[in-house]
Amino acid sequence: MKKTSFVLVFALLLLTMSCSSVLAGAVVKLGIEPGGDLSTRISGYMLGYGVEPGISVSGDYLYPLNEKLEVGGGLGYQLKRNVQGLEAGFSFIPLYGTVKLKAPLSADLNTYFTGKLGYNYLMLDQNVEGFDYGGGLYYGLGIGIDLNNKYAVEAEYSVNKGELGYILKQPFDYAKFGIAVGYKF
């Protein structure tokens, strides 16, 4: 599973870099999530855990509808992150549609708002065996600044939903705040 994850990230980066003329609206982002909250339900009880910081890589393709609105899609990959106090780790691979609305909050800043909605695949590390698991809904809201024609900085709150269990699957939700730096092609 780890090998598949690395191949997926490498393919995403290679595709984006090699097709820069075709992907004129492509953005590759490297993000850091300082921490997050994991919640799940076991035997009817809602449990919450802290999650250690993590790194993510994503790629978006945006098509301009007009000078203020762009729409498109994207794919992300979260490197494995551990639940605080446990040896268990997990990651998500979200596939989503995205909207970017340019909204200058100041005359000096080129700011925008983003929204994402899609599906993500949950992956567990090898320390967690015997669980049945699956993906679920992914959504996020963010704000960003286009620094120039090549770079952007973005802050986003997002939620990854999945399912986890031995016999019956229970909700497995990961909410986080992240900051990303993007390179535009």
N, C-alpha and C positions, 0 to 999 in steps of 0.2 A: 504494500500500500504506500509505503514511504517513497519507493522508487517511482511509482505512478504519479505521485504528487509533484516530485521534482521535475519529471518529464513534462507534466502539464504546465508548470510555471515557465520552464525553459521554452516550450513551444509557443506560449503566449508572448513572451518577450521577443523571440526570434521572428514570429509573424509580424508583430507590430513594427519592429525595426527594419525588416527587409522590405516591407510594403509601404514605406512612408509616403510615396507619391500617390498610391491608391488610397491609403488611409489618411487623407489630409486632415480629418477631424479626429484623429486618434490621440489619446492621452494615456501614458503609462504612469502609474502612481505607486510610490513607496510610502507606506503608512506605519505609524506606531500607535498602539492602543495602550495607554498607561495602566490600564486595569479594566476590569469589567465585573459584571454580576451574573452569576449562573443561578437559575432557579429550576427546580424540578419537583414533581409530586411523587411521593412514595407512600404507599398504603394510606392514601387520603390526606397526608400531611404535606404542606408546601415547605420545601427546604431551600435555603439560599446559601450560596457560597461565593467567596471572592475569587477572582481569576487573576493570575499573574500577568504582567505586561506581555504584549505580543507584537509581532511584526506581520504586515500583510502587503501583498502585491496585487495590483489590479490594472486592468486595461479597459478603457471606455472608447467607444466610437460614437461621435455626435454629428448629427446632420442638422444644419441650420434651417429652420422654417422661415424665420425673418431675422432682423438684426437684434432682437431681444430674446428669442426663444430657440432652443436647440433640443432635439430629441435623439435618442439612440439606445444603445445597449452596452452591457459590459460583463466582464467575468473577473472574479476575484479569487484569491487564495490566501487563507490565513495560515501562517506557519503554526505548528503545534504550540499550544499554551497549556499550562498545568493549572489545575484547581488548587488554590492555596491550602496547604496542609495535607494534600494527598499526592500520591505518586501518579495519579491518573491524568492523562492529557487528552485533548481533543482539538479539532480544527473544523472549519467550514469552508466550502467552495460555493460561493453564491454566483448565480447567473441571473441578471436583472435587466429591466428596462430603466432608462434614466431620462430625466428632464432637467434642463439647465435654463434658468431664467435670469437674464442679466438685470441687475437692479442696483444702479449706482447709489450707494449710501452717502457718498461724498464726491465732490467734483474731482478730487485728486485720486480716488481709488476706483478701480475697475472691478467691482464686486458682483457676486451672483449668488443665487440660491439653487440648491439641487434637491431632487427627490428621486428615490430609487425604490423599485418594487420588483420582486422576483422570487425565485426558488433557490434554496441552498441545500447542498449535500453535506451531511454530518459524517465526520470520520473520527474514530476513536483510536488511541494508540494501543500498542500491544500489551500494556499493563492492565487493560480492561478486557477480560475475556468472558464469554458466556452471555453477553448482552446482545439483544436484538435491537437494532437502531435504524433510523431513517431520517430523511431530511424534512424540510418544511418551508414555510414562508420566510422571506427576507425583505426587510424594508429599512430605509434610512432617509434622514433629512440632514441637509448640511448648508454651510455657507462657505464661500471661497473668494479668493482674490487672484485675478490674472495679473501676474507681475509684469509680463511683457508678452511677446508673441510665442515664447518657448516654455515659460515656467508658470506654475500656479501653486497656490497653497490653499488647502481645504480642511475645514473642521467638520466632523460629521458625527451624529448620533445614529446608531443602527442597532437593529435587533435581528438575531439569527434564531430561528425556531427549528426544532427537530423533535424526534421521539426516541425514547430509550427505555428498555425494560428487559426483564427475564422472560416473562410469559406474555403479559400485557404491556404494550408500550405506553409510557407516560410522557407528558410534555418535558422538553429539555430546551430551555430558553436562555440565550446568551445576549445580554445587552451591554453595549460599550460606547465609549466616546473615543474618537480617534482623530489624529492629525496626519495629513498626507502632503507630500510634495510631488507635483506632477510635471512631466515633461511632455510637451505637445509636439506632434509631428505635422 
